[in-house]
Amino acid sequence: MGARENRQPRRGQCPGRHGGHQVRPPVEFRFPVQYSRRRRRRARSPRPAGRRRVSALVFSAAATQGDWGQALGRRNTVSTAADFRAWLAGLRTTHPEHAAQLAEGPVYLGVSGGADSLALAYTAAGIAKKDLPGASFRALVVDHQLQEGSAEVAATAAQNCEEIGIPAQVLTIDVPGGPGADEAAAREARYRALGAAAAGRPLLVAHTASDDAEGVLLGLARGSGTGALAGLRPITTATHQRSDNGEQQAGNEHPAIAAGAGWLGRPLLDSTREDTEATCHRAGLSFWSDPHNASPRFRRSRVRQELLPLLEEILGPGVADSLTRTARLLREDSDYLEAAAHAEYTRLIAEAGSHGHAEGHEQADNREHAGDRPHATAELACAPLAELSDALRRRVIRHWLAGKTGPLTYSHLSRIDALVTDWAGQGGVSVPWHTMNGYEALGRGHAHPPSPPPAEVSPTGQHRTRLVVARRGGVLRLVAEESHKHPKDRRAHD
């Protein structure tokens, strides 16, 4: 034999014409029967060593404008610590003032006792020692009291955090509706408790890429726009206040921020649920599996347990990765359109002020809901609105109503838009009152304009006073009107 024939493969390689390939553990692939044998062989062949994907966050030029450039492909070798460090690097690039806060005082972690949040706590403890000297992480464990033994679960989660060096506090809350409460009510109560405890400081939560993929699917099923399909953000601030499930429109306060948190961070957004479980196993942490996460009663649970596996069986592996990639691409478009809409809104309000349309005597209680929106007003001129493109006009309307009403649906926005583009003397559009605590639909003086009285609520829980967007004198106005309908004849939000 020649020298080439005598050459033995190095350890960890298998022989081949052009050298060895890394030997990986066998992976079971399930393909539909119509896939060719050639594709089956290709799927089972080991990946060359040079093509192994690693955990990375690639920053594009857009990162300097506040966007997060991220690697489009997922990686096989996983590390929640690497994802946390990549998130931290992105934060220092795009939000340096927020990154600085991580080392200036307590940073709160939302912990439930599940694999995701325990992995976040364990990873944060390591990050504090190596990458954020002086950082003080504190865990907030929420006990919803919705299941038997919830107090014990919360106590165990707090003990796990204490053992890895993170002080923990258990927050016991009451969720309206009790054990029969829906996902939205439990989520609202949890975030408000976390936000109040954070008291102006950063709050980090353990959302993962798996959560992001599920949210995108739910958004597609609802027919949501780019704002919801853009998925979860690495950081949510007062100027990027979208709900985690995409049901609220841009500009409505995230409940944690509304309750007092300085901002919301998601360091593990590039990790998967399998990654967080692997971190817990490596750390020797026993995590709790919430029965609600496997209950067919909740839509998100069915998406996780039934829909995503079915899509992967039909379309092949990688569906969840593709969904999160789509969300990141849509986020770029959404951010651009939102910035353009904000600029148009600023221009329209400035022009309205110069022509006397803006009301400059709004109450201080109302200003706190306006965020950084300039000269929040209860009126918006229709003529300049009509000149904008459909995409910008509807976003400008959302900016105008942000913080003044409750969550708006596509139907609300379409009918309000018709007051501008298809005006035929039609009546106003009834919109939800701004909610103060997520459970009561009361105005309490915080609905704009300041003249309407607080909303009265009938014994059945229905409003006797409606909040309406109406066209009067060539401008859109937000006004309160007495409802002449019997409460039983009205829907909860008209």
FIDRENRO-644167 format. One record per residue (C-alpha): x, y, z; residue in three letters. Coordinates in steps of 0.1 Angstrom, whole numbers, padded with zeros to 4 digits, always signed. Example, Ala and Ser with C-alpha at 12.3 -4.5 7.8 and 13.67 -1.06 7.14 Angstrom:
BEGIN
+0123-0045+0078ALA+0137-0011+0071SER
This chain:
BEGIN
+0000+0000+0000MET+0011+0036-0006GLY+0014+0063+0020ALA-0021+0076+0012ARG-0035+0041+0017GLU-0017+0035+0050ASN-0029+0068+0064ARG-0052+0062+0093GLN-0081+0085+0102PRO-0075+0107+0132ARG-0095+0101+0163ARG-0130+0115+0159GLY-0130+0112+0121GLN-0141+0087+0096CYS-0122+0079+0064PRO-0132+0096+0032GLY-0119+0107-0002ARG-0110+0142+0009HIS-0102+0135+0046GLY-0123+0128+0077GLY-0156+0142+0088HIS-0165+0148+0124GLN-0185+0119+0138VAL-0217+0131+0155ARG-0242+0111+0175PRO-0269+0096+0154PRO-0300+0117+0149VAL-0334+0103+0141GLU-0350+0121+0111PHE-0386+0114+0101ARG-0393+0123+0065PHE-0425+0117+0045PRO-0423+0086+0023VAL-0422+0106-0009GLN-0387+0119+0000TYR-0361+0103-0023SER-0335+0078-0010ARG-0309+0103-0021ARG-0323+0129+0003ARG-0325+0103+0031ARG-0288+0095+0026ARG-0279+0132+0026ARG-0298+0138+0058ALA-0280+0110+0076ARG-0245+0119+0064SER-0224+0137+0091PRO-0218+0174+0088ARG-0182+0184+0079PRO-0163+0199+0108ALA-0159+0232+0090GLY-0196+0236+0088ARG-0204+0233+0125ARG-0224+0263+0135ARG-0216+0281+0167VAL-0235+0305+0190SER-0230+0340+0176ALA-0248+0373+0172LEU-0238+0391+0141VAL-0243+0428+0142PHE-0252+0446+0110SER-0249+0483+0102ALA-0285+0487+0113ALA-0274+0479+0149ALA-0261+0514+0152THR-0297+0526+0146GLN-0311+0505+0174GLY-0319+0473+0156ASP-0304+0439+0166TRP-0286+0421+0138GLY-0287+0384+0145GLN-0273+0353+0129ALA-0300+0338+0107LEU-0291+0302+0112GLY-0294+0282+0144ARG-0265+0263+0159ARG-0261+0227+0170ASN-0237+0234+0199THR-0257+0253+0224VAL-0248+0276+0254SER-0272+0298+0272THR-0241+0316+0286ALA-0230+0324+0250ALA-0264+0337+0242ASP-0265+0359+0273PHE-0231+0373+0264ARG-0242+0380+0228ALA-0273+0397+0241TRP-0252+0418+0265LEU-0229+0428+0236ALA-0259+0438+0215GLY-0273+0459+0244LEU-0240+0477+0248ARG-0241+0485+0211THR-0277+0496+0207THR-0287+0507+0242HIS-0255+0517+0261PRO-0274+0536+0288GLU-0295+0505+0296HIS-0264+0482+0296ALA-0247+0505+0321ALA-0277+0501+0345GLN-0269+0464+0347LEU-0238+0472+0368ALA-0252+0501+0388GLU-0278+0484+0410GLY-0301+0455+0414PRO-0312+0437+0383VAL-0344+0416+0388TYR-0350+0382+0372LEU-0385+0368+0367GLY-0384+0332+0378VAL-0412+0306+0378SER-0393+0274+0386GLY-0394+0262+0351GLY-0363+0252+0330ALA-0362+0285+0311ASP-0362+0308+0342SER-0339+0286+0362LEU-0314+0285+0333ALA-0316+0323+0332LEU-0308+0326+0369ALA-0280+0301+0367TYR-0265+0318+0336THR-0269+0353+0352ALA-0250+0342+0382ALA-0221+0331+0360GLY-0223+0363+0339ILE-0221+0384+0371ALA-0188+0368+0381LYS-0171+0370+0347LYS-0187+0397+0326ASP-0205+0421+0349LEU-0184+0424+0381PRO-0204+0443+0407GLY-0238+0433+0391ALA-0265+0424+0417SER-0291+0399+0403PHE-0322+0392+0424ARG-0349+0367+0416ALA-0386+0374+0418LEU-0406+0342+0420VAL-0443+0346+0413VAL-0468+0323+0430ASP-0501+0326+0410HIS-0520+0304+0435GLN-0537+0288+0405LEU-0527+0252+0412GLN-0525+0230+0443GLU-0490+0230+0457GLY-0480+0263+0440SER-0465+0277+0472ALA-0442+0247+0474GLU-0432+0251+0438VAL-0424+0288+0444ALA-0404+0280+0476ALA-0384+0254+0457THR-0376+0278+0429ALA-0365+0304+0454ALA-0343+0279+0472GLN-0327+0269+0438ASN-0319+0306+0432CYS-0304+0310+0467GLU-0282+0280+0462GLU-0266+0294+0430ILE-0260+0327+0447GLY-0290+0348+0437ILE-0312+0362+0465PRO-0349+0354+0459ALA-0382+0368+0469GLN-0416+0351+0465VAL-0444+0373+0452LEU-0478+0358+0460THR-0506+0372+0438ILE-0543+0368+0432ASP-0553+0363+0396VAL-0588+0375+0387PRO-0609+0344+0379GLY-0589+0321+0401GLY-0580+0286+0389PRO-0602+0291+0359GLY-0584+0323+0347ALA-0572+0325+0312ASP-0537+0329+0300GLU-0540+0367+0294ALA-0553+0373+0330ALA-0525+0353+0346ALA-0499+0369+0324ARG-0511+0404+0332GLU-0511+0398+0369ALA-0477+0382+0368ARG-0461+0411+0349TYR-0477+0437+0370ARG-0464+0421+0402ALA-0429+0418+0387LEU-0429+0454+0374GLY-0440+0467+0408ALA-0413+0448+0426ALA-0386+0460+0401ALA-0395+0496+0409ALA-0377+0514+0381GLY-0349+0488+0377ARG-0343+0464+0348PRO-0363+0432+0347LEU-0350+0402+0328LEU-0373+0374+0317VAL-0366+0340+0302ALA-0383+0341+0268HIS-0367+0318+0243THR-0367+0313+0205ALA-0393+0286+0211SER-0416+0311+0227ASP-0409+0334+0197ASP-0418+0308+0171ALA-0451+0300+0189GLU-0460+0336+0191GLY-0454+0341+0154VAL-0476+0312+0145LEU-0504+0326+0168LEU-0500+0360+0151GLY-0503+0344+0117LEU-0535+0327+0128ALA-0549+0360+0140ARG-0540+0378+0108GLY-0517+0402+0126SER-0496+0428+0110GLY-0458+0432+0110THR-0458+0446+0145GLY-0470+0413+0160ALA-0452+0391+0135LEU-0419+0408+0143ALA-0420+0387+0174GLY-0403+0393+0207LEU-0376+0419+0211ARG-0343+0415+0229PRO-0353+0446+0249ILE-0386+0463+0255THR-0386+0499+0266THR-0411+0527+0271ALA-0408+0535+0233THR-0411+0499+0221HIS-0441+0487+0242GLN-0456+0457+0225ARG-0472+0428+0243SER-0454+0395+0243ASP-0483+0378+0225ASN-0487+0406+0199GLY-0524+0413+0207GLU-0517+0449+0217GLN-0507+0475+0193GLN-0475+0494+0194ALA-0475+0522+0219GLY-0497+0504+0246ASN-0477+0499+0277GLU-0462+0465+0285HIS-0478+0456+0319PRO-0444+0452+0336ALA-0433+0487+0325ILE-0467+0502+0333ALA-0464+0487+0368ALA-0429+0503+0373GLY-0401+0482+0357ALA-0375+0504+0341GLY-0372+0482+0310TRP-0376+0445+0300LEU-0347+0424+0288GLY-0347+0389+0272ARG-0311+0376+0273PRO-0321+0340+0262LEU-0341+0349+0231LEU-0316+0331+0209ASP-0318+0299+0230SER-0343+0271+0226THR-0363+0253+0252ARG-0340+0223+0247GLU-0310+0246+0254ASP-0324+0258+0288THR-0332+0222+0299GLU-0297+0212+0290ALA-0283+0241+0311THR-0304+0229+0341CYS-0292+0193+0337HIS-0256+0204+0335ARG-0261+0226+0366ALA-0279+0199+0385GLY-0311+0220+0389LEU-0344+0202+0391SER-0370+0223+0373PHE-0408+0223+0374TRP-0429+0215+0344SER-0461+0235+0345ASP-0491+0213+0337PRO-0507+0243+0320HIS-0479+0242+0294ASN-0492+0208+0283ALA-0529+0214+0287SER-0550+0214+0255PRO-0571+0241+0272ARG-0546+0268+0262PHE-0540+0276+0225ARG-0503+0282+0230ARG-0499+0248+0246SER-0516+0231+0216ARG-0493+0251+0192VAL-0463+0238+0212ARG-0475+0202+0216GLN-0494+0196+0184GLU-0490+0222+0157LEU-0452+0227+0156LEU-0444+0190+0157PRO-0470+0184+0129LEU-0454+0212+0108LEU-0419+0197+0113GLU-0433+0163+0103GLU-0448+0177+0071ILE-0422+0203+0061LEU-0391+0188+0077GLY-0369+0200+0106PRO-0362+0236+0112GLY-0397+0251+0111VAL-0393+0269+0144ALA-0360+0284+0133ASP-0376+0296+0101SER-0404+0313+0120LEU-0379+0332+0143THR-0359+0342+0112ARG-0390+0355+0096THR-0398+0375+0127ALA-0364+0391+0127ARG-0366+0401+0091LEU-0401+0415+0096LEU-0388+0434+0126ARG-0365+0454+0104GLU-0394+0465+0081ASP-0417+0471+0111SER-0391+0493+0129ASP-0385+0514+0097TYR-0423+0520+0092LEU-0428+0528+0129GLU-0399+0553+0128ALA-0414+0569+0096ALA-0449+0570+0113ALA-0435+0586+0144HIS-0418+0613+0123ALA-0451+0619+0104GLU-0470+0620+0137TYR-0446+0646+0151THR-0450+0667+0120ARG-0488+0666+0120LEU-0490+0675+0157ILE-0466+0704+0152ALA-0487+0716+0122GLU-0519+0712+0143ALA-0504+0732+0171GLY-0495+0760+0147SER-0530+0761+0134HIS-0547+0759+0168GLY-0559+0723+0166HIS-0537+0709+0194ALA-0550+0712+0229GLU-0522+0723+0251GLY-0541+0721+0285HIS-0541+0683+0290GLU-0540+0672+0326GLN-0508+0659+0342ALA-0524+0625+0348ASP-0529+0622+0311ASN-0494+0632+0301ARG-0479+0602+0319GLU-0496+0579+0294HIS-0482+0598+0264ALA-0447+0584+0268GLY-0422+0603+0246ASP-0449+0612+0221ARG-0447+0650+0215PRO-0477+0672+0224HIS-0502+0644+0228ALA-0535+0658+0216THR-0572+0647+0215ALA-0575+0658+0179GLU-0559+0649+0146LEU-0565+0667+0113ALA-0579+0645+0085CYS-0567+0663+0054ALA-0529+0657+0059PRO-0537+0622+0072LEU-0554+0614+0039ALA-0523+0622+0019GLU-0502+0595+0036LEU-0499+0559+0024SER-0521+0533+0040ASP-0493+0518+0060ALA-0481+0551+0074LEU-0516+0565+0080ARG-0528+0536+0102ARG-0496+0537+0122ARG-0500+0574+0127VAL-0535+0568+0140ILE-0521+0542+0164ARG-0495+0566+0176HIS-0522+0592+0182TRP-0543+0568+0203LEU-0515+0551+0221ALA-0520+0553+0259GLY-0554+0570+0254LYS-0575+0538+0247THR-0574+0501+0255GLY-0560+0476+0230PRO-0572+0482+0194LEU-0581+0455+0169THR-0577+0455+0131TYR-0615+0463+0130SER-0611+0494+0151HIS-0582+0507+0130LEU-0600+0500+0097SER-0631+0518+0107ARG-0612+0548+0121ILE-0592+0549+0089ASP-0624+0550+0069ALA-0634+0582+0088LEU-0604+0597+0070VAL-0603+0580+0036THR-0640+0571+0030ASP-0659+0598+0048TRP-0696+0598+0042ALA-0710+0613+0074GLY-0708+0580+0093GLN-0709+0578+0130GLY-0679+0575+0153GLY-0660+0543+0162VAL-0664+0530+0198SER-0630+0520+0212VAL-0621+0504+0246PRO-0614+0525+0276TRP-0578+0526+0288HIS-0574+0500+0315THR-0557+0511+0347MET-0548+0477+0361ASN-0556+0452+0334GLY-0588+0440+0350TYR-0610+0470+0353GLU-0621+0489+0322ALA-0624+0522+0340LEU-0614+0557+0327GLY-0606+0572+0361ARG-0597+0605+0345GLY-0569+0589+0324HIS-0589+0587+0292ALA-0583+0616+0267HIS-0596+0642+0264PRO-0598+0653+0300PRO-0634+0666+0297SER-0652+0632+0297PRO-0662+0620+0332PRO-0649+0587+0346PRO-0666+0558+0329ALA-0695+0545+0349GLU-0699+0507+0350VAL-0733+0490+0353SER-0738+0461+0378PRO-0732+0437+0349THR-0698+0452+0342GLY-0708+0471+0311GLN-0699+0508+0305HIS-0726+0534+0305ARG-0702+0559+0289THR-0685+0550+0256ARG-0652+0563+0244LEU-0655+0572+0207VAL-0633+0583+0178VAL-0654+0606+0157ALA-0649+0630+0128ARG-0660+0665+0135ARG-0650+0697+0117GLY-0624+0680+0096GLY-0605+0665+0125VAL-0606+0632+0144LEU-0616+0636+0180ARG-0616+0613+0209LEU-0648+0620+0229VAL-0670+0604+0256ALA-0706+0597+0248GLU-0735+0583+0268GLU-0745+0549+0257SER-0782+0545+0249HIS-0780+0508+0245LYS-0789+0483+0273HIS-0758+0467+0287PRO-0771+0432+0276LYS-0772+0444+0240ASP-0736+0455+0240ARG-0704+0436+0237ARG-0676+0441+0262ALA-0657+0464+0240HIS-0684+0474+0215ASP
